[in-house]
Amino acid sequence: MRIPKSALCLIILATSLSLVMSEKQLFSDLSFILSGQSLDWPCQSTKNIYETSGRYVPRNIIATRMQIYKDDAIVALPRYKSGVPFTLGVMSLKNTAKDSVAPKMTPFPCWAIQEEGNCQALQSVVDIALDIQDILWVLDVGIVNTLEQPVRRCPPKVVGINVKTGKVVKVIDLTPLVNPMSRLQYLSIDYAEDGQVFVYVTDAASKSIIVYNVTADKGHRVILPNAVTVGVDRRDVLYLTLVKKSCGTPVAYFTYLGSNRLFAIKAENLRKGISQGSVIDIGPKRQKIVLLGTDNGCSIFFRNKGESDIYLWNTETPFTPENFLQVQKAGDDCRLPTQVVPGFKRYMWVIESNFQDYIQNTVSCSGASMAIHPLVKSDED
């Protein structure tokens, strides 16, 4: 049977509208609003003790980084302010039934490892990375109340946790690789061709990347060239993300927030401690950018400072605006993405919050506005 052109146009239009609606429905069904008031407590009396002692202040809780394991989102809850009961949490992405209650966040892997002041436990987790062996690597800076009255509770460390069992399998004391002024911020995990595991941590204050060979149990610092800080008023945030080129070569991309340029270094040179002549100037940044993560391949997600739109750049193309693909448009919720990661249902996932309000202490009494959702274009083009 021959379909008239007018009818065919209507079918195509209906299909397009259906795809838009299904995409919006997907976004709605898999969007989760997080709340510092929705924590999973062992019992009511424990909650009461934490509240009366000032160890639980819901509006001081904010989730900034995320990794997804199966149908769970594991989130970093830095102790930037007092009253954060646990600094590493987990929530399920499986339950899509929506009601007025935010999903419960549970301490990961347990309550015992969250005790502030106990150096065997986690003090303030600022970044996490899940590797190919299902080990969650946790960057604990050891300093709490950073935005109020900073207190050094314990030395900085990286902790490896088996996500299947919840057991701690490795603790790396970073004391020999830092100085009193160090500000550790971002973490990446790398596997060499011979199977050796390497941890990379940015130290913004000392203009360096800490490299730790987990297999050999030894580390060193790679001091970055002066060009990396040209035009930077102060050593603010040193972003780092590790991509894998199509040929299989891992390359670390990094930049200071205030820098006008993006840089890269091959992972093999980081492992060897070689920075002289091995740091590549990728090109100028038209605006200050925030690196958000990778697609587990050769592409990087990023956004412009203060803006919610997310862009994707294939690192095998020139670092120029014509190669920046907009993959998410800003919503009207005043939240800014802080990370993009692959995960549940084979989607890319975004964690976002009104972090700017949190820093300025202008969040509502209910606390920071936080959300986790799939990366979905919100326009109807």
Contacts in CASP RR format, 6 or more apart in sequence:
PFRMAT RR
TARGET T0000
AUTHOR 0000-0000-0000
METHOD contacts of the structure
MODEL  1
MRIPKSALCLIILATSLSLVMSEKQLFSDLSFILSGQSLDWPCQSTKNIY
ETSGRYVPRNIIATRMQIYKDDAIVALPRYKSGVPFTLGVMSLKNTAKDS
VAPKMTPFPCWAIQEEGNCQALQSVVDIALDIQDILWVLDVGIVNTLEQP
VRRCPPKVVGINVKTGKVVKVIDLTPLVNPMSRLQYLSIDYAEDGQVFVY
VTDAASKSIIVYNVTADKGHRVILPNAVTVGVDRRDVLYLTLVKKSCGTP
VAYFTYLGSNRLFAIKAENLRKGISQGSVIDIGPKRQKIVLLGTDNGCSI
FFRNKGESDIYLWNTETPFTPENFLQVQKAGDDCRLPTQVVPGFKRYMWV
IESNFQDYIQNTVSCSGASMAIHPLVKSDED
3 11 0 8 1.000
20 380 0 8 1.000
23 376 0 8 1.000
23 377 0 8 1.000
24 376 0 8 1.000
26 374 0 8 1.000
26 376 0 8 1.000
27 373 0 8 1.000
27 374 0 8 1.000
27 376 0 8 1.000
27 378 0 8 1.000
28 98 0 8 1.000
29 96 0 8 1.000
29 98 0 8 1.000
30 93 0 8 1.000
30 96 0 8 1.000
30 344 0 8 1.000
30 345 0 8 1.000
30 347 0 8 1.000
30 373 0 8 1.000
30 374 0 8 1.000
31 371 0 8 1.000
31 372 0 8 1.000
31 373 0 8 1.000
31 374 0 8 1.000
32 73 0 8 1.000
32 91 0 8 1.000
32 93 0 8 1.000
32 102 0 8 1.000
32 103 0 8 1.000
32 371 0 8 1.000
32 372 0 8 1.000
32 373 0 8 1.000
33 102 0 8 1.000
33 369 0 8 1.000
33 370 0 8 1.000
33 371 0 8 1.000
34 63 0 8 1.000
34 75 0 8 1.000
34 91 0 8 1.000
34 102 0 8 1.000
34 103 0 8 1.000
34 105 0 8 1.000
34 370 0 8 1.000
34 371 0 8 1.000
34 372 0 8 1.000
35 58 0 8 1.000
35 102 0 8 1.000
35 366 0 8 1.000
35 367 0 8 1.000
35 370 0 8 1.000
36 58 0 8 1.000
36 59 0 8 1.000
36 61 0 8 1.000
36 102 0 8 1.000
36 105 0 8 1.000
36 367 0 8 1.000
36 368 0 8 1.000
37 58 0 8 1.000
37 102 0 8 1.000
37 366 0 8 1.000
37 367 0 8 1.000
38 101 0 8 1.000
38 102 0 8 1.000
38 103 0 8 1.000
38 104 0 8 1.000
38 105 0 8 1.000
39 47 0 8 1.000
39 56 0 8 1.000
39 61 0 8 1.000
39 85 0 8 1.000
39 86 0 8 1.000
39 104 0 8 1.000
39 105 0 8 1.000
39 106 0 8 1.000
40 104 0 8 1.000
40 105 0 8 1.000
40 106 0 8 1.000
40 107 0 8 1.000
41 47 0 8 1.000
42 111 0 8 1.000
47 56 0 8 1.000
49 55 0 8 1.000
50 56 0 8 1.000
50 83 0 8 1.000
50 85 0 8 1.000
54 82 0 8 1.000
54 83 0 8 1.000
55 82 0 8 1.000
55 83 0 8 1.000
55 85 0 8 1.000
55 116 0 8 1.000
56 83 0 8 1.000
56 85 0 8 1.000
57 81 0 8 1.000
57 82 0 8 1.000
57 83 0 8 1.000
57 84 0 8 1.000
58 366 0 8 1.000
58 367 0 8 1.000
59 363 0 8 1.000
59 364 0 8 1.000
59 365 0 8 1.000
59 366 0 8 1.000
59 367 0 8 1.000
59 368 0 8 1.000
60 80 0 8 1.000
60 81 0 8 1.000
60 82 0 8 1.000
60 83 0 8 1.000
60 84 0 8 1.000
60 367 0 8 1.000
61 77 0 8 1.000
61 83 0 8 1.000
61 84 0 8 1.000
61 367 0 8 1.000
61 368 0 8 1.000
62 77 0 8 1.000
62 78 0 8 1.000
62 80 0 8 1.000
62 353 0 8 1.000
62 355 0 8 1.000
62 358 0 8 1.000
62 368 0 8 1.000
62 370 0 8 1.000
63 75 0 8 1.000
63 76 0 8 1.000
63 77 0 8 1.000
63 105 0 8 1.000
63 351 0 8 1.000
63 353 0 8 1.000
63 370 0 8 1.000
64 75 0 8 1.000
64 76 0 8 1.000
64 77 0 8 1.000
64 78 0 8 1.000
64 126 0 8 1.000
64 338 0 8 1.000
64 339 0 8 1.000
64 351 0 8 1.000
64 353 0 8 1.000
64 355 0 8 1.000
65 75 0 8 1.000
65 76 0 8 1.000
65 125 0 8 1.000
65 126 0 8 1.000
65 127 0 8 1.000
65 128 0 8 1.000
65 338 0 8 1.000
65 339 0 8 1.000
65 351 0 8 1.000
66 73 0 8 1.000
66 74 0 8 1.000
66 75 0 8 1.000
66 76 0 8 1.000
66 128 0 8 1.000
66 339 0 8 1.000
66 341 0 8 1.000
66 349 0 8 1.000
66 351 0 8 1.000
66 372 0 8 1.000
67 73 0 8 1.000
67 74 0 8 1.000
67 128 0 8 1.000
67 129 0 8 1.000
67 130 0 8 1.000
67 136 0 8 1.000
67 341 0 8 1.000
68 74 0 8 1.000
68 93 0 8 1.000
68 130 0 8 1.000
68 341 0 8 1.000
68 342 0 8 1.000
68 343 0 8 1.000
68 344 0 8 1.000
68 349 0 8 1.000
69 130 0 8 1.000
69 134 0 8 1.000
69 136 0 8 1.000
69 163 0 8 1.000
70 344 0 8 1.000
71 92 0 8 1.000
71 93 0 8 1.000
71 94 0 8 1.000
71 344 0 8 1.000
72 90 0 8 1.000
72 91 0 8 1.000
72 92 0 8 1.000
72 93 0 8 1.000
73 90 0 8 1.000
73 91 0 8 1.000
73 92 0 8 1.000
73 93 0 8 1.000
73 344 0 8 1.000
73 349 0 8 1.000
73 351 0 8 1.000
73 372 0 8 1.000
74 88 0 8 1.000
74 89 0 8 1.000
74 90 0 8 1.000
74 108 0 8 1.000
74 128 0 8 1.000
74 130 0 8 1.000
74 136 0 8 1.000
74 163 0 8 1.000
75 88 0 8 1.000
75 89 0 8 1.000
75 90 0 8 1.000
75 91 0 8 1.000
75 105 0 8 1.000
75 351 0 8 1.000
75 372 0 8 1.000
76 87 0 8 1.000
76 88 0 8 1.000
76 125 0 8 1.000
76 126 0 8 1.000
76 127 0 8 1.000
76 128 0 8 1.000
76 138 0 8 1.000
77 84 0 8 1.000
77 86 0 8 1.000
77 87 0 8 1.000
77 88 0 8 1.000
77 89 0 8 1.000
77 105 0 8 1.000
77 125 0 8 1.000
78 84 0 8 1.000
78 87 0 8 1.000
78 124 0 8 1.000
78 125 0 8 1.000
78 126 0 8 1.000
78 146 0 8 1.000
79 87 0 8 1.000
79 116 0 8 1.000
79 123 0 8 1.000
79 124 0 8 1.000
79 144 0 8 1.000
79 145 0 8 1.000
79 146 0 8 1.000
80 124 0 8 1.000
80 145 0 8 1.000
80 146 0 8 1.000
80 147 0 8 1.000
80 148 0 8 1.000
80 358 0 8 1.000
81 145 0 8 1.000
81 146 0 8 1.000
81 147 0 8 1.000
81 148 0 8 1.000
82 144 0 8 1.000
82 145 0 8 1.000
82 148 0 8 1.000
85 107 0 8 1.000
85 114 0 8 1.000
86 107 0 8 1.000
86 108 0 8 1.000
86 111 0 8 1.000
86 114 0 8 1.000
87 114 0 8 1.000
87 122 0 8 1.000
87 123 0 8 1.000
87 124 0 8 1.000
87 125 0 8 1.000
87 140 0 8 1.000
88 107 0 8 1.000
88 108 0 8 1.000
88 113 0 8 1.000
88 114 0 8 1.000
88 122 0 8 1.000
88 125 0 8 1.000
88 128 0 8 1.000
88 138 0 8 1.000
89 105 0 8 1.000
89 106 0 8 1.000
89 107 0 8 1.000
89 108 0 8 1.000
90 105 0 8 1.000
90 106 0 8 1.000
90 107 0 8 1.000
90 108 0 8 1.000
91 103 0 8 1.000
91 104 0 8 1.000
91 105 0 8 1.000
91 106 0 8 1.000
91 372 0 8 1.000
92 103 0 8 1.000
93 344 0 8 1.000
93 372 0 8 1.000
95 103 0 8 1.000
107 113 0 8 1.000
107 114 0 8 1.000
108 161 0 8 1.000
108 166 0 8 1.000
109 161 0 8 1.000
109 163 0 8 1.000
109 166 0 8 1.000
109 167 0 8 1.000
110 166 0 8 1.000
112 121 0 8 1.000
113 120 0 8 1.000
113 121 0 8 1.000
113 122 0 8 1.000
113 168 0 8 1.000
114 121 0 8 1.000
114 122 0 8 1.000
115 121 0 8 1.000
116 123 0 8 1.000
116 144 0 8 1.000
116 153 0 8 1.000
117 123 0 8 1.000
117 153 0 8 1.000
117 154 0 8 1.000
119 153 0 8 1.000
119 154 0 8 1.000
119 155 0 8 1.000
122 138 0 8 1.000
122 140 0 8 1.000
122 159 0 8 1.000
123 140 0 8 1.000
123 141 0 8 1.000
123 142 0 8 1.000
123 143 0 8 1.000
123 144 0 8 1.000
123 153 0 8 1.000
123 154 0 8 1.000
124 140 0 8 1.000
124 141 0 8 1.000
124 142 0 8 1.000
124 143 0 8 1.000
124 144 0 8 1.000
124 146 0 8 1.000
124 153 0 8 1.000
125 138 0 8 1.000
125 139 0 8 1.000
125 140 0 8 1.000
126 139 0 8 1.000
126 140 0 8 1.000
126 141 0 8 1.000
126 184 0 8 1.000
126 185 0 8 1.000
127 138 0 8 1.000
127 139 0 8 1.000
127 185 0 8 1.000
127 186 0 8 1.000
127 187 0 8 1.000
128 136 0 8 1.000
128 137 0 8 1.000
128 138 0 8 1.000
128 139 0 8 1.000
128 187 0 8 1.000
129 136 0 8 1.000
129 137 0 8 1.000
129 187 0 8 1.000
129 188 0 8 1.000
129 189 0 8 1.000
130 136 0 8 1.000
130 137 0 8 1.000
130 163 0 8 1.000
131 137 0 8 1.000
131 189 0 8 1.000
131 191 0 8 1.000
131 197 0 8 1.000
132 191 0 8 1.000
134 162 0 8 1.000
134 163 0 8 1.000
134 164 0 8 1.000
135 160 0 8 1.000
135 161 0 8 1.000
135 162 0 8 1.000
135 163 0 8 1.000
135 169 0 8 1.000
135 170 0 8 1.000
136 160 0 8 1.000
136 161 0 8 1.000
136 162 0 8 1.000
136 163 0 8 1.000
137 158 0 8 1.000
137 159 0 8 1.000
137 160 0 8 1.000
137 187 0 8 1.000
137 189 0 8 1.000
137 199 0 8 1.000
138 158 0 8 1.000
138 159 0 8 1.000
138 160 0 8 1.000
138 161 0 8 1.000
139 156 0 8 1.000
139 158 0 8 1.000
139 184 0 8 1.000
139 186 0 8 1.000
139 187 0 8 1.000
139 201 0 8 1.000
140 154 0 8 1.000
140 156 0 8 1.000
140 157 0 8 1.000
140 158 0 8 1.000
140 159 0 8 1.000
141 156 0 8 1.000
141 183 0 8 1.000
141 184 0 8 1.000
142 152 0 8 1.000
142 153 0 8 1.000
142 154 0 8 1.000
142 155 0 8 1.000
142 156 0 8 1.000
142 157 0 8 1.000
143 150 0 8 1.000
143 151 0 8 1.000
143 152 0 8 1.000
143 153 0 8 1.000
143 156 0 8 1.000
144 150 0 8 1.000
144 151 0 8 1.000
144 153 0 8 1.000
145 151 0 8 1.000
147 359 0 8 1.000
155 173 0 8 1.000
155 174 0 8 1.000
155 175 0 8 1.000
156 174 0 8 1.000
156 175 0 8 1.000
156 178 0 8 1.000
156 182 0 8 1.000
156 184 0 8 1.000
157 171 0 8 1.000
157 172 0 8 1.000
157 173 0 8 1.000
157 174 0 8 1.000
158 170 0 8 1.000
158 171 0 8 1.000
158 172 0 8 1.000
158 174 0 8 1.000
158 187 0 8 1.000
158 199 0 8 1.000
158 201 0 8 1.000
158 212 0 8 1.000
159 168 0 8 1.000
159 170 0 8 1.000
159 171 0 8 1.000
159 172 0 8 1.000
160 168 0 8 1.000
160 169 0 8 1.000
160 170 0 8 1.000
160 171 0 8 1.000
161 167 0 8 1.000
161 168 0 8 1.000
161 169 0 8 1.000
162 168 0 8 1.000
162 169 0 8 1.000
170 214 0 8 1.000
172 199 0 8 1.000
172 212 0 8 1.000
172 214 0 8 1.000
174 184 0 8 1.000
174 201 0 8 1.000
174 210 0 8 1.000
174 212 0 8 1.000
176 219 0 8 1.000
177 210 0 8 1.000
177 212 0 8 1.000
177 219 0 8 1.000
177 220 0 8 1.000
177 221 0 8 1.000
178 184 0 8 1.000
178 203 0 8 1.000
178 206 0 8 1.000
178 210 0 8 1.000
179 205 0 8 1.000
179 206 0 8 1.000
181 205 0 8 1.000
181 206 0 8 1.000
182 203 0 8 1.000
182 205 0 8 1.000
182 206 0 8 1.000
183 203 0 8 1.000
183 204 0 8 1.000
183 205 0 8 1.000
183 235 0 8 1.000
184 201 0 8 1.000
184 202 0 8 1.000
184 203 0 8 1.000
184 210 0 8 1.000
185 201 0 8 1.000
185 202 0 8 1.000
185 203 0 8 1.000
185 204 0 8 1.000
185 237 0 8 1.000
185 238 0 8 1.000
185 239 0 8 1.000
186 201 0 8 1.000
186 202 0 8 1.000
186 238 0 8 1.000
186 239 0 8 1.000
186 240 0 8 1.000
186 241 0 8 1.000
187 199 0 8 1.000
187 200 0 8 1.000
187 201 0 8 1.000
187 240 0 8 1.000
188 199 0 8 1.000
188 200 0 8 1.000
188 240 0 8 1.000
188 241 0 8 1.000
188 242 0 8 1.000
188 252 0 8 1.000
189 197 0 8 1.000
189 198 0 8 1.000
189 199 0 8 1.000
189 200 0 8 1.000
189 242 0 8 1.000
190 197 0 8 1.000
190 198 0 8 1.000
190 199 0 8 1.000
190 200 0 8 1.000
190 242 0 8 1.000
190 250 0 8 1.000
190 267 0 8 1.000
190 270 0 8 1.000
190 271 0 8 1.000
191 197 0 8 1.000
191 198 0 8 1.000
192 198 0 8 1.000
192 267 0 8 1.000
192 268 0 8 1.000
192 271 0 8 1.000
195 215 0 8 1.000
196 213 0 8 1.000
196 214 0 8 1.000
196 215 0 8 1.000
196 216 0 8 1.000
197 213 0 8 1.000
197 214 0 8 1.000
197 215 0 8 1.000
198 211 0 8 1.000
198 212 0 8 1.000
198 213 0 8 1.000
198 214 0 8 1.000
198 267 0 8 1.000
198 270 0 8 1.000
198 271 0 8 1.000
199 210 0 8 1.000
199 211 0 8 1.000
199 212 0 8 1.000
199 214 0 8 1.000
200 209 0 8 1.000
200 210 0 8 1.000
200 211 0 8 1.000
200 240 0 8 1.000
200 242 0 8 1.000
200 252 0 8 1.000
200 267 0 8 1.000
200 270 0 8 1.000
201 209 0 8 1.000
201 210 0 8 1.000
201 212 0 8 1.000
202 208 0 8 1.000
202 209 0 8 1.000
202 210 0 8 1.000
202 238 0 8 1.000
202 239 0 8 1.000
202 240 0 8 1.000
202 254 0 8 1.000
203 209 0 8 1.000
203 210 0 8 1.000
203 221 0 8 1.000
203 238 0 8 1.000
204 235 0 8 1.000
204 236 0 8 1.000
204 237 0 8 1.000
204 238 0 8 1.000
204 256 0 8 1.000
205 235 0 8 1.000
206 221 0 8 1.000
206 223 0 8 1.000
207 223 0 8 1.000
207 224 0 8 1.000
207 228 0 8 1.000
207 229 0 8 1.000
207 235 0 8 1.000
207 238 0 8 1.000
208 221 0 8 1.000
208 222 0 8 1.000
208 223 0 8 1.000
208 224 0 8 1.000
209 221 0 8 1.000
209 222 0 8 1.000
209 224 0 8 1.000
209 240 0 8 1.000
209 252 0 8 1.000
209 254 0 8 1.000
209 270 0 8 1.000
210 219 0 8 1.000
210 220 0 8 1.000
210 221 0 8 1.000
210 222 0 8 1.000
211 219 0 8 1.000
211 220 0 8 1.000
211 221 0 8 1.000
211 222 0 8 1.000
211 270 0 8 1.000
211 271 0 8 1.000
211 273 0 8 1.000
212 218 0 8 1.000
212 219 0 8 1.000
213 219 0 8 1.000
213 271 0 8 1.000
220 273 0 8 1.000
222 265 0 8 1.000
222 270 0 8 1.000
222 273 0 8 1.000
222 274 0 8 1.000
222 275 0 8 1.000
223 275 0 8 1.000
224 254 0 8 1.000
224 263 0 8 1.000
224 275 0 8 1.000
224 279 0 8 1.000
225 275 0 8 1.000
225 276 0 8 1.000
225 277 0 8 1.000
225 279 0 8 1.000
227 261 0 8 1.000
227 263 0 8 1.000
227 279 0 8 1.000
227 281 0 8 1.000
228 254 0 8 1.000
228 255 0 8 1.000
228 256 0 8 1.000
228 259 0 8 1.000
228 263 0 8 1.000
228 279 0 8 1.000
229 235 0 8 1.000
229 256 0 8 1.000
229 259 0 8 1.000
230 259 0 8 1.000
230 260 0 8 1.000
230 261 0 8 1.000
231 258 0 8 1.000
231 259 0 8 1.000
231 260 0 8 1.000
232 256 0 8 1.000
232 258 0 8 1.000
232 259 0 8 1.000
233 258 0 8 1.000
235 256 0 8 1.000
236 256 0 8 1.000
236 257 0 8 1.000
236 258 0 8 1.000
237 256 0 8 1.000
237 257 0 8 1.000
238 254 0 8 1.000
238 255 0 8 1.000
238 256 0 8 1.000
239 254 0 8 1.000
239 255 0 8 1.000
239 256 0 8 1.000
239 257 0 8 1.000
239 290 0 8 1.000
239 291 0 8 1.000
240 252 0 8 1.000
240 253 0 8 1.000
240 254 0 8 1.000
240 291 0 8 1.000
241 252 0 8 1.000
241 253 0 8 1.000
241 254 0 8 1.000
241 291 0 8 1.000
241 292 0 8 1.000
241 293 0 8 1.000
241 294 0 8 1.000
241 300 0 8 1.000
242 250 0 8 1.000
242 251 0 8 1.000
242 252 0 8 1.000
242 253 0 8 1.000
242 267 0 8 1.000
242 294 0 8 1.000
243 250 0 8 1.000
243 251 0 8 1.000
243 253 0 8 1.000
243 294 0 8 1.000
243 297 0 8 1.000
243 298 0 8 1.000
243 299 0 8 1.000
243 300 0 8 1.000
243 315 0 8 1.000
244 250 0 8 1.000
244 251 0 8 1.000
244 296 0 8 1.000
244 297 0 8 1.000
244 298 0 8 1.000
245 251 0 8 1.000
245 298 0 8 1.000
245 315 0 8 1.000
245 316 0 8 1.000
246 298 0 8 1.000
246 316 0 8 1.000
249 266 0 8 1.000
249 267 0 8 1.000
249 268 0 8 1.000
250 266 0 8 1.000
250 267 0 8 1.000
250 268 0 8 1.000
251 264 0 8 1.000
251 265 0 8 1.000
251 266 0 8 1.000
251 267 0 8 1.000
251 315 0 8 1.000
252 264 0 8 1.000
252 265 0 8 1.000
252 266 0 8 1.000
252 267 0 8 1.000
252 270 0 8 1.000
253 262 0 8 1.000
253 263 0 8 1.000
253 264 0 8 1.000
253 282 0 8 1.000
253 291 0 8 1.000
253 300 0 8 1.000
253 315 0 8 1.000
254 262 0 8 1.000
254 263 0 8 1.000
254 264 0 8 1.000
254 265 0 8 1.000
254 291 0 8 1.000
255 261 0 8 1.000
255 262 0 8 1.000
255 263 0 8 1.000
255 285 0 8 1.000
255 289 0 8 1.000
255 291 0 8 1.000
257 288 0 8 1.000
257 290 0 8 1.000
257 305 0 8 1.000
258 288 0 8 1.000
259 285 0 8 1.000
260 284 0 8 1.000
260 285 0 8 1.000
261 281 0 8 1.000
261 282 0 8 1.000
261 283 0 8 1.000
261 284 0 8 1.000
261 285 0 8 1.000
262 281 0 8 1.000
262 282 0 8 1.000
262 283 0 8 1.000
262 285 0 8 1.000
262 289 0 8 1.000
262 319 0 8 1.000
263 279 0 8 1.000
263 280 0 8 1.000
263 281 0 8 1.000
263 282 0 8 1.000
264 279 0 8 1.000
264 280 0 8 1.000
264 282 0 8 1.000
264 315 0 8 1.000
265 275 0 8 1.000
265 278 0 8 1.000
265 279 0 8 1.000
265 280 0 8 1.000
266 278 0 8 1.000
269 275 0 8 1.000
269 278 0 8 1.000
282 319 0 8 1.000
283 319 0 8 1.000
286 321 0 8 1.000
287 304 0 8 1.000
287 305 0 8 1.000
288 304 0 8 1.000
288 305 0 8 1.000
289 302 0 8 1.000
289 303 0 8 1.000
289 304 0 8 1.000
289 305 0 8 1.000
290 302 0 8 1.000
290 303 0 8 1.000
290 304 0 8 1.000
290 305 0 8 1.000
290 338 0 8 1.000
291 300 0 8 1.000
291 301 0 8 1.000
291 302 0 8 1.000
292 300 0 8 1.000
292 301 0 8 1.000
292 302 0 8 1.000
292 303 0 8 1.000
292 310 0 8 1.000
292 337 0 8 1.000
292 338 0 8 1.000
292 339 0 8 1.000
292 340 0 8 1.000
292 350 0 8 1.000
293 300 0 8 1.000
293 301 0 8 1.000
293 302 0 8 1.000
293 339 0 8 1.000
293 340 0 8 1.000
293 341 0 8 1.000
294 300 0 8 1.000
294 301 0 8 1.000
295 301 0 8 1.000
295 312 0 8 1.000
295 342 0 8 1.000
295 348 0 8 1.000
296 342 0 8 1.000
298 314 0 8 1.000
298 315 0 8 1.000
298 316 0 8 1.000
299 312 0 8 1.000
299 313 0 8 1.000
299 314 0 8 1.000
299 315 0 8 1.000
300 312 0 8 1.000
300 313 0 8 1.000
300 315 0 8 1.000
301 310 0 8 1.000
301 311 0 8 1.000
301 312 0 8 1.000
301 327 0 8 1.000
301 340 0 8 1.000
301 348 0 8 1.000
302 310 0 8 1.000
302 311 0 8 1.000
302 313 0 8 1.000
303 309 0 8 1.000
303 310 0 8 1.000
303 311 0 8 1.000
303 336 0 8 1.000
303 337 0 8 1.000
306 336 0 8 1.000
306 356 0 8 1.000
307 330 0 8 1.000
307 336 0 8 1.000
308 328 0 8 1.000
308 329 0 8 1.000
308 330 0 8 1.000
308 331 0 8 1.000
308 335 0 8 1.000
308 336 0 8 1.000
308 337 0 8 1.000
308 352 0 8 1.000
309 326 0 8 1.000
309 328 0 8 1.000
309 329 0 8 1.000
309 330 0 8 1.000
310 326 0 8 1.000
310 327 0 8 1.000
310 328 0 8 1.000
310 337 0 8 1.000
310 340 0 8 1.000
310 350 0 8 1.000
310 375 0 8 1.000
311 324 0 8 1.000
311 325 0 8 1.000
311 326 0 8 1.000
311 327 0 8 1.000
312 324 0 8 1.000
312 325 0 8 1.000
312 327 0 8 1.000
313 319 0 8 1.000
313 323 0 8 1.000
313 324 0 8 1.000
313 325 0 8 1.000
314 323 0 8 1.000
317 323 0 8 1.000
326 377 0 8 1.000
327 375 0 8 1.000
327 377 0 8 1.000
328 337 0 8 1.000
328 350 0 8 1.000
328 375 0 8 1.000
328 376 0 8 1.000
328 377 0 8 1.000
328 378 0 8 1.000
329 377 0 8 1.000
329 378 0 8 1.000
329 379 0 8 1.000
331 378 0 8 1.000
333 354 0 8 1.000
333 369 0 8 1.000
333 371 0 8 1.000
334 354 0 8 1.000
334 357 0 8 1.000
334 369 0 8 1.000
335 352 0 8 1.000
335 353 0 8 1.000
335 354 0 8 1.000
335 369 0 8 1.000
335 370 0 8 1.000
335 371 0 8 1.000
336 352 0 8 1.000
336 353 0 8 1.000
336 354 0 8 1.000
336 355 0 8 1.000
336 356 0 8 1.000
337 350 0 8 1.000
337 351 0 8 1.000
337 352 0 8 1.000
338 351 0 8 1.000
338 352 0 8 1.000
338 353 0 8 1.000
338 355 0 8 1.000
339 350 0 8 1.000
339 351 0 8 1.000
340 348 0 8 1.000
340 349 0 8 1.000
340 350 0 8 1.000
340 375 0 8 1.000
341 348 0 8 1.000
341 349 0 8 1.000
341 351 0 8 1.000
342 348 0 8 1.000
342 349 0 8 1.000
343 349 0 8 1.000
345 374 0 8 1.000
347 374 0 8 1.000
347 375 0 8 1.000
348 374 0 8 1.000
348 375 0 8 1.000
349 372 0 8 1.000
349 373 0 8 1.000
349 374 0 8 1.000
349 375 0 8 1.000
350 372 0 8 1.000
350 373 0 8 1.000
350 374 0 8 1.000
350 375 0 8 1.000
351 370 0 8 1.000
351 371 0 8 1.000
351 372 0 8 1.000
352 370 0 8 1.000
352 371 0 8 1.000
352 372 0 8 1.000
353 368 0 8 1.000
353 369 0 8 1.000
353 370 0 8 1.000
353 371 0 8 1.000
354 363 0 8 1.000
354 368 0 8 1.000
354 369 0 8 1.000
355 368 0 8 1.000
357 363 0 8 1.000
357 368 0 8 1.000
357 369 0 8 1.000
358 368 0 8 1.000
363 369 0 8 1.000
END
